C-alpha cells in the first residue's frame, strides 16, 4: 500500500513538474508508456540500497529497451539528507564506471532538497532536480543521444528551465510542490 502511494506521488510529480513544466522535453512519451519502470526501494541500509541499485542497473542493461526504457529507483525511507544522497550517488556513478557501463547507462539525480552547488539556496532553479523522494534515474545513453540529436538546441534546456522556473517563482513553485503531497 505504501509503495503504491509513493509511486502515485512520483507519477504526479512527473506529470505536473517534469512534463507539465516541460523540464524534460523527452519525458512525455515515456510517462504514459509501459517501458517506464518505477521501483520503490523501502530499504534503509547502505548495503541494501546498493544492492537495489545493482539490481536495477543489471535489469536495465540486460532487458530490451522495448520492455524497459528507463528506470526510476526511489528511496522513500533513506538518503533524506542531501549530503547522504550525494555520497550514495557518487558511489553509484563509480559502480556504473567500474561495471564498464559508462556510455551505456547514464544517471540523473533528483532529491526533495536538491540544491545546485554555487547557487543561492532560495533559487527557483533547484526545482528542476527536486523530486518527492530521493531517487536515481537510470537512463540508456543511446536513447538520450537519439532524443538530443532530434531536439533543437538541447544545450539550451538547462538555461530555459531556469528561466521558466524563475518566472513562475519560488512562492508558486512551493505551493505546487505542497499540492503534490495533499492529493
C-alpha positions in Angstrom: 0.0 0.0 0.0 2.8 2.5 0.9 4.7 1.7 -2.3 1.5 2.4 -4.3 1.2 5.9 -2.6 4.9 6.6 -3.2 4.6 5.6 -6.9 1.5 7.8 -7.2 3.3 10.8 -5.9 6.3 10.2 -8.2 3.9 9.9 -11.2 2.1 13.1 -10.1 5.5 14.8 -9.9 6.5 13.5 -13.3 3.1 14.7 -14.7 2.9 18.1 -13.1 6.6 19.2 -12.8 8.8 17.2 -15.2 6.3 17.1 -18.1 3.8 19.8 -17.0 6.6 22.4 -16.8 8.4 20.9 -19.7 11.6 20.5 -17.6 12.5 17.4 -19.7 11.1 17.6 -23.2 11.9 13.9 -23.7 9.8 12.6 -20.8 6.2 12.9 -22.2 6.3 9.7 -24.4 7.6 7.6 -21.6 5.2 8.8 -18.9 2.1 7.0 -20.2 4.0 4.1 -21.6 4.7 0.6 -20.4 8.5 1.0 -20.6 8.9 3.4 -17.7 9.9 1.3 -14.7 9.4 2.9 -11.2 11.0 0.8 -8.4 10.3 1.7 -4.8 13.2 0.6 -2.5 11.9 0.6 1.1 15.3 -0.4 2.5 17.3 1.9 4.6 20.8 0.3 5.0 23.5 1.3 2.6 24.3 -2.2 1.6 20.6 -2.9 0.7 20.4 0.4 -1.2 23.5 -0.5 -3.2 22.1 -4.0 -3.9 18.8 -2.4 -5.1 20.9 -0.1 -7.4 22.9 -3.0 -8.8 19.7 -5.0 -9.4 18.2 -2.1 -11.4 21.5 -1.5 -13.3 21.5 -5.1 -14.3 17.8 -5.0 -15.2 18.3 -2.0 -17.5 21.4 -3.4 -19.1 20.0 -6.9 -19.7 16.5 -6.0 -20.8 15.5 -4.8 -24.2 14.5 -1.1 -24.3 11.2 -2.1 -25.8 10.5 -3.7 -22.4 12.3 -1.3 -20.0 13.4 2.0 -21.5 14.3 3.7 -18.3 14.1 3.2 -14.5 13.4 5.5 -11.6 14.8 4.0 -8.4 13.0 5.7 -5.5 14.2 5.7 -1.8 11.3 6.9 0.4 12.9 6.0 3.7 16.6 6.5 3.0 19.0 9.2 1.9 16.9 12.0 3.3 19.9 14.2 4.0 21.0 15.7 0.6 24.7 15.1 1.6 24.0 11.4 2.2 22.2 11.2 -1.1 25.1 12.8 -3.0 27.5 10.4 -1.3 25.4 7.4 -2.5 25.0 8.9 -6.0 28.8 9.2 -6.2 29.2 5.5 -5.3 26.5 4.6 -7.8 28.3 6.6 -10.5 31.5 4.8 -9.6 29.7 1.5 -9.9 28.5 2.3 -13.4 32.1 3.1 -14.4 33.5 0.0 -12.7 30.9 -2.2 -14.4 32.1 -0.9 -17.8 28.7 0.8 -18.4 29.9 4.4 -18.8 28.5 5.5 -22.1 25.8 2.8 -21.9 23.9 3.9 -18.7 23.6 7.4 -17.5 22.4 8.5 -14.1 20.2 11.6 -13.4 19.8 12.8 -9.8 16.7 14.1 -8.0 16.1 14.8 -4.3 13.5 16.8 -2.4 16.2 19.2 -1.1 18.2 19.4 -4.3 20.5 22.4 -4.4 22.9 23.2 -7.2 26.4 23.9 -6.0 27.2 27.6 -6.1 23.6 28.7 -6.5 21.6 30.7 -4.0 19.7 28.2 -1.9 16.5 30.2 -2.5 16.8 29.9 -6.3 13.8 28.5 -8.1 16.1 26.7 -10.4 16.6 23.9 -7.8 13.1 22.7 -8.6 14.3 21.3 -11.9 16.0 18.5 -9.9 13.6 18.2 -6.9 11.5 15.1 -6.6 9.1 13.9 -3.9 11.7 11.4 -2.6 15.4 10.8 -3.2 15.7 9.0 -6.5 18.1 8.0 -9.2 17.0 7.9 -12.8 18.8 5.2 -14.8 18.8 6.1 -18.5 20.0 4.4 -21.6 22.7 6.5 -23.1 21.7 5.6 -26.7 18.2 6.7 -26.1 19.4 10.0 -24.6 21.7 10.6 -27.5 18.9 9.9 -30.1 16.5 12.2 -28.3 19.0 15.0 -28.0 20.0 14.6 -31.7 16.5 15.3 -32.8 15.9 18.3 -30.4 16.8 21.8 -31.5 19.5 23.4 -29.2 19.5 20.8 -26.5 22.3 22.7 -24.7 19.7 25.4 -24.0 17.5 23.1 -21.9 19.1 23.9 -18.5 19.0 27.7 -19.1 15.4 27.5 -20.5 14.4 25.6 -17.3 16.0 28.1 -15.1 14.2 31.0 -16.9 10.9 29.2 -16.7 11.2 28.3 -13.0 12.3 31.8 -12.1 9.4 33.2 -14.0 7.0 31.0 -12.0 8.8 32.0 -8.8 9.6 30.2 -5.6 6.3 31.0 -3.9 4.2 29.5 -6.7 6.5 26.5 -7.1 6.4 25.8 -3.3 2.6 26.0 -3.5 2.5 23.5 -6.4 5.1 21.3 -4.6 2.9 21.1 -1.4 -0.1 20.2 -3.6 1.7 17.1 -4.7 1.6 15.8 -1.2 -2.0 16.7 -0.4 -3.6 14.8 -3.3 
